[in-house]
Amino acid sequence: MRFLVPFVVFCLCFLCSCSNSVSEWEREEQNRISPLDSFELKDMSLVRSFGKKVSIGTDNSSASLKDRPSMRVVFDYDFFIGTHEITCAEMGRPCEDSLPATRVTYFDAVLYANKRSIEEGFDTAYSYTGATFDAFGSCMNLDGLVFSPSVMAYRLPTEAEWVYAAERNWNPEKGWHNGNSGFELQNVCTSFVGEDSLCDMAGNVMEWVNDWFTPLRDTTVHNFVGAPDGGTLGERVVKGGSYRNAVGSINRYSRGDIYTVTSASQSDYVGFRLAFGAIESPVWLGKDGKQVNSVVSVLAGAMDIRRWAGTFKAKLAFRNDETGNLAFVDYTQGGSVVTEI
């Protein structure tokens, strides 16, 4: 019995030591200074994702092939994300002020992000050489569109950012779905509000994210920002489910809709929310599974080539000075994809 007390004391000391070390780590994390701490942005929540990881996609064998397998993403930065979807009032749309703005193309969302950046004195994350609009004022194309991840500006969230934010603010049963919405849009933030004050991550409207679609891989990617280009289909990623979906079908891993989503797609159940912040070391994942740290953006369109060369049947070849590789653009295939040899 004389050994029992020292043993108990040792155990208690060990437990207290472990408890203190955990609390110290938590305090260190809470006290870590983020480059974004000095910003005060309306209706935006700061997500402290630095050093954290998230899984996108799923290993569920019953899921769509587009959603498989699960891929791990690590963040080397923090970011802001909108507490709610952008509303009709914010976009100046002729609909009820607090409803999420829908029937917006990816290009519409990009233009709104640039507009808000300019209004608040920031640089813009997107540049382009020309814009095409339909008869209703929706943007159907942005010529020479280039996304600059390292710019401190408003932008669309990446898929990984969206999923990471959704994990802490996720409750499809209490969101707007086909069982409680009456198959109608609902005002933002009138259902479940998460611990980061984020509303409608699950349901109400699906949301554009910034990424070009690329097949997922069983690997780990730091600062994942999607595919380097749209390939032959120009497919984009949307997330989150809508007021038209059954609650059981709303999940964080789905990456698309019932149709192929391109930058010019529109729907009365698809909207968007903004993100803010720089991604200093972005990584793109090609459809061949290769990770790349830089991309070549095609600014010369097919019509430019037609004016210069007198034909659409042309290839533009050059050397990528960053990689040293020979590369070309095949304008017979639309001219939006750079192939490196």
SELOBA-53306 format. One record per residue (C-alpha): chain; x, y, z. Coordinates in pm, 1 decimal, m for minus. Each point is the difference from the previous one (the first is absolute). Layout:
<recs>
c, X, Y, Z
A, X, Y, Z
...
</recs>
This chain:
<recs>
c, X, Y, Z
A, 0.0, 0.0, 0.0
A, 290.3, 238.6, 57.6
A, 55.4, 12.2, m379.8
A, m359.7, 88.1, m85.0
A, 6.5, 366.4, 100.7
A, 318.4, 93.2, m193.2
A, m141.8, m182.4, m303.4
A, m328.3, 192.5, 21.2
A, 188.4, 326.4, 47.2
A, 215.0, m80.6, m305.6
A, m309.5, m68.8, m211.2
A, m164.5, 322.0, 110.5
A, 314.8, 197.7, m76.2
A, 24.2, m163.3, m343.2
A, m361.1, 82.2, m80.8
A, 40.4, 357.2, 117.7
A, 314.8, 33.6, m208.9
A, m180.5, m121.4, m312.7
A, m293.7, 227.8, 69.5
A, 228.3, 302.5, 40.2
A, 191.5, m74.4, m320.4
A, m323.9, m18.7, m200.1
A, m129.7, 325.1, 145.6
A, 333.9, 168.4, m74.5
A, m22.4, m112.8, m362.4
A, m356.2, 128.7, m21.1
A, 103.8, 333.6, 150.3
A, 287.5, 25.1, m247.0
A, m237.2, m65.1, m288.5
A, m247.7, 256.9, 127.9
A, 275.1, 256.7, 44.6
A, 156.4, m58.2, m341.4
A, m3.3, 319.9, m202.1
A, m150.4, m38.1, m345.9
A, 79.7, 239.6, m285.7
A, m377.7, 45.4, m24.9
A, m52.4, 108.9, 362.5
A, 27.8, 367.2, m94.4
A, m288.6, m18.6, m248.6
A, m358.3, 84.9, 94.1
A, m228.1, m123.7, m275.9
A, m377.7, 26.2, 3.8
A, m189.4, m330.0, 10.9
A, 322.0, m202.1, m15.3
A, 130.3, m255.6, 251.2
A, 372.6, m66.5, 51.4
A, 83.2, m369.0, m37.8
A, 322.0, m95.4, 177.8
A, 100.6, m281.8, m228.6
A, 380.1, 41.0, 14.1
A, 161.3, m338.8, 61.7
A, m336.3, m178.5, m16.2
A, m117.2, m258.6, m250.2
A, m327.0, m107.1, m156.5
A, m116.4, m284.4, m221.6
A, m192.2, 74.7, m316.7
A, m185.6, m266.9, m190.9
A, m86.5, m334.9, 154.3
A, 92.8, m366.8, 1.6
A, m367.1, m100.6, 7.2
A, m35.4, m255.6, m280.0
A, m358.4, 108.9, m68.0
A, 104.9, 358.4, m78.1
A, 49.3, 133.4, m351.2
A, 337.4, m65.0, m160.8
A, 47.1, 378.0, m13.0
A, m7.1, 8.4, 379.8
A, 253.1, m281.3, 58.5
A, 244.1, m64.7, 156.8
A, 51.4, 208.6, 310.4
A, 294.5, 241.2, m34.3
A, 178.9, 176.6, 284.7
A, 70.8, 372.9, m18.1
A, 231.0, 188.4, 238.4
A, m24.3, 377.4, 50.3
A, 301.9, 225.4, 41.0
A, m217.1, 308.2, 44.4
A, m317.2, 141.1, 156.8
A, m293.2, 145.8, m191.8
A, m327.0, 185.3, 39.2
A, m328.5, m142.5, m125.5
A, m339.5, 167.7, m30.1
A, m242.8, m65.4, 282.3
A, m278.9, m31.9, m256.3
A, m60.3, m32.1, m370.5
A, 11.5, 324.5, m199.6
A, m349.1, 148.1, m5.2
A, m215.5, 167.6, m262.3
A, 48.1, 333.7, 179.0
A, 379.6, m34.2, m9.0
A, 0.9, m76.6, m371.2
A, m268.5, 255.4, m83.7
A, m229.0, m270.7, m136.3
A, m377.5, 62.4, m40.0
A, m103.8, m254.8, 262.2
A, m71.3, 3.6, 372.3
A, 297.2, 159.0, 176.1
A, 87.4, m283.4, 238.9
A, m37.7, m285.9, m245.5
A, 322.9, m151.3, m131.8
A, 80.1, 120.7, m351.8
A, m46.3, m287.3, m245.9
A, 19.9, m53.9, m374.9
A, 352.5, 137.1, 25.6
A, 277.5, m138.0, m217.2
A, 350.0, m60.4, 128.5
A, 97.2, 311.6, m194.1
A, m268.5, 204.5, 178.8
A, 145.2, m110.9, 333.9
A, 352.7, 92.6, m112.3
A, m111.2, 347.6, m107.3
A, m176.0, 54.8, 333.3
A, 312.3, m107.4, 191.8
A, 210.3, 247.2, m200.2
A, m257.6, 274.9, 54.1
A, 4.3, m49.0, 376.6
A, 381.7, m6.5, 5.8
A, 16.0, 331.6, m185.0
A, m267.7, 161.9, 217.4
A, 194.8, m89.4, 315.6
A, 339.6, 108.7, m132.3
A, 154.8, m338.2, m79.1
A, 162.9, m134.6, m314.4
A, m204.4, m250.9, m202.5
A, 55.0, m375.0, m4.9
A, m131.1, m35.4, m355.6
A, 111.3, 170.5, m321.1
A, m140.0, m29.2, m351.7
A, 20.7, 167.9, m339.2
A, m367.0, 11.9, m101.3
A, m350.8, m94.1, 112.0
A, m308.7, m134.4, m178.4
A, m352.6, 42.0, 142.3
A, m335.4, m147.6, m98.9
A, m320.3, 196.5, m54.0
A, m83.4, m22.2, 371.7
A, 333.0, 142.0, 118.1
A, 160.5, m326.6, 108.7
A, 367.4, m39.5, m82.4
A, 47.5, m298.4, m230.6
A, 373.8, 26.7, m58.2
A, 310.5, 182.9, 121.7
A, 271.9, m3.8, m265.1
A, 350.7, m66.3, 130.5
A, m123.4, m67.9, 353.4
A, 287.4, m44.8, 246.2
A, m35.1, m83.8, 369.1
A, 285.7, 126.4, 220.5
A, m14.8, m194.2, 330.0
A, 276.1, 200.0, 171.2
A, m190.8, 331.3, m18.8
A, m162.3, 121.7, 323.8
A, m351.5, 44.3, m133.1
A, m355.8, m127.1, m8.8
A, m47.4, m317.7, m201.9
A, m198.8, m320.2, m5.6
A, 104.9, m259.3, 260.0
A, 193.6, m302.1, m116.0
A, m173.0, m335.8, 34.6
A, 231.6, m91.4, 288.9
A, m71.9, 328.2, 181.1
A, m372.9, m49.1, m47.5
A, 7.2, m355.5, 139.5
A, 218.4, 99.8, 297.2
A, m237.2, 284.7, 91.3
A, m303.2, m225.9, m50.3
A, 126.8, m266.5, 241.1
A, m43.3, 237.4, 295.5
A, m328.5, 144.1, m122.4
A, m188.7, m300.4, m133.7
A, m354.2, m112.1, 78.7
A, m202.3, m101.7, m309.4
A, m301.0, m100.6, 209.2
A, m35.3, 359.5, 125.3
A, 82.7, 157.0, m337.5
A, m242.1, 76.5, m283.1
A, m72.8, m316.1, m200.9
A, m294.0, m140.4, m195.3
A, m167.9, m120.2, 318.5
A, m42.5, 345.3, 154.7
A, 59.3, 265.8, m266.8
A, m321.2, m38.2, m198.3
A, 236.9, m28.5, m300.9
A, 73.6, 372.9, 26.4
A, 306.3, 209.5, 76.7
A, 18.2, 122.8, 357.7
A, 156.1, 313.8, 148.7
A, 361.2, m50.2, 108.0
A, 71.2, m88.4, 363.2
A, m356.4, m102.8, 80.5
A, 97.0, m359.8, 79.2
A, 300.1, m157.2, 173.9
A, 285.6, 233.7, 97.3
A, 331.9, m174.6, 73.8
A, 264.0, 63.0, 264.7
A, 189.0, 236.5, m232.2
A, m322.1, 194.5, m69.9
A, m20.7, m158.3, m345.7
A, m347.3, m53.5, m145.3
A, m136.3, m227.4, m272.7
A, 312.4, m205.1, m65.2
A, m240.0, m291.8, m41.8
A, m304.6, 73.2, m211.8
A, m184.1, 310.6, m123.8
A, 221.3, 39.7, m309.4
A, 296.6, m188.8, m138.2
A, 311.8, 215.8, m19.2
A, 267.8, 69.7, m255.0
A, 356.4, m56.7, 115.2
A, 306.6, 118.9, m185.9
A, 140.5, m330.4, m124.2
A, 12.1, m148.4, m344.2
A, m109.8, m362.7, 36.1
A, 274.9, m262.4, 17.1
A, m16.2, m368.2, 100.6
A, 99.1, m56.0, 362.5
A, 292.8, m219.1, 101.1
A, 85.7, m201.6, 311.4
A, 273.0, 243.2, 98.2
A, 71.5, 314.9, 200.4
A, 12.7, 344.2, m162.1
A, 105.1, 323.3, 169.8
A, m207.3, 310.7, m78.7
A, m207.8, m173.9, m267.6
A, m166.6, 235.5, m249.5
A, m148.4, m241.6, m253.7
A, 105.4, m86.2, m353.9
A, 234.8, 224.9, m200.3
A, m262.4, 41.3, m273.9
A, m346.0, m109.6, m104.6
A, 105.8, m266.3, m249.2
A, m230.0, m73.5, m292.6
A, m323.3, 32.3, 202.3
A, 90.7, 305.4, 207.5
A, m163.4, m160.7, 304.1
A, m31.1, 184.9, 333.0
A, m80.5, m113.0, 356.5
A, m313.9, 89.2, 200.0
A, m68.6, m95.8, 360.8
A, m261.0, m27.6, 269.7
A, m341.8, m115.9, m120.3
A, m310.6, 217.3, m32.1
A, m361.9, 50.3, 98.6
A, m92.7, m250.6, m271.8
A, 206.8, m290.1, 140.1
A, m105.1, m268.0, 246.1
A, 179.0, 44.9, 331.3
A, 160.0, m344.6, m31.6
A, 169.1, 97.9, m327.2
A, 161.5, 318.6, 134.2
A, 362.4, m66.8, 92.9
A, 340.3, 168.3, 6.4
A, 172.0, m226.4, m250.1
A, m217.7, 43.3, m312.0
A, 174.5, 212.9, m261.7
A, m256.9, 56.1, m271.9
A, m362.4, 4.7, m108.5
A, m222.3, m221.7, m212.0
A, 145.1, 168.0, m309.8
A, 354.7, 97.2, m94.9
A, 68.7, 338.8, 159.3
A, 200.2, 246.9, m209.4
A, 92.2, 362.9, 70.4
A, m304.1, 123.2, m195.8
A, m252.0, m233.1, 171.2
A, m298.7, 160.9, 171.9
A, m264.3, m139.8, 232.1
A, m266.0, 130.6, 235.3
A, 153.4, m211.3, 279.4
A, 368.1, 96.0, m38.9
A, 156.6, 307.0, 161.9
A, 329.6, 76.7, 174.0
A, 176.1, 140.8, 305.1
A, 332.1, 181.9, 2.1
A, 336.2, m76.2, 154.1
A, 284.4, 242.5, 70.2
A, 373.0, m46.8, 40.6
A, 318.5, m90.3, m181.6
A, 117.0, m352.1, m81.5
A, 375.9, 52.1, m19.6
A, 106.5, m348.2, m115.7
A, m293.0, m144.5, m197.2
A, 12.4, m350.3, m144.2
A, m201.6, m112.0, m301.2
A, m76.3, m366.8, m68.7
A, m3.1, m95.5, m366.5
A, m232.8, m258.9, m146.4
A, 306.3, m223.1, m32.6
A, 44.6, 12.2, 378.6
A, 310.6, 221.1, m9.4
A, 27.2, 286.3, 248.8
A, 121.9, 330.6, m142.8
A, 91.9, 325.9, 172.5
A, m59.7, 230.0, m295.6
A, m232.3, 13.2, m299.1
A, 16.7, 162.9, m340.0
A, m308.4, 207.3, m83.7
A, m109.7, 38.0, m361.0
A, m72.2, 367.1, m77.5
A, m14.8, m33.1, m379.8
A, m341.5, m126.3, m104.3
A, m97.1, m188.5, m315.3
A, m116.7, 321.3, m166.3
A, 338.5, 161.2, 69.3
A, 173.4, m290.8, m171.0
A, m245.1, 24.8, m290.3
A, 90.1, 367.0, m48.7
A, 373.7, m63.0, 23.0
A, 31.7, m332.0, m185.6
A, m306.9, 9.0, m225.8
A, m125.0, m334.7, 130.1
A, m134.4, m170.8, 309.7
A, 208.7, m308.2, m85.5
A, 309.9, 109.4, 185.5
A, 223.1, m98.2, 290.5
A, 196.1, 250.8, 206.7
A, 327.3, m148.3, 131.4
A, 227.8, 153.1, 263.3
A, 238.2, m84.5, 283.0
A, m118.8, 24.6, 359.4
A, 291.3, 181.4, 162.6
A, m105.6, m109.7, 350.4
A, 19.6, m369.8, m81.1
A, 227.2, 5.5, m304.7
A, m253.0, m217.2, m185.8
A, m126.8, 41.3, m353.7
A, m372.9, 78.3, m0.6
A, m272.3, 64.5, m254.0
A, m359.5, 115.2, m33.6
A, m215.3, m181.6, m255.0
A, m255.4, 247.7, m135.6
A, m174.5, m270.0, m200.2
A, m123.4, m124.3, 340.0
A, m118.9, 338.9, 124.9
A, 332.0, 142.7, 113.3
A, m56.4, 2.2, 377.4
A, 234.8, m281.9, 102.3
A, 379.4, 14.8, 21.4
A, 175.3, m332.3, m58.4
A, 358.6, m34.4, 126.6
A, 238.3, m255.1, m147.5
</recs>
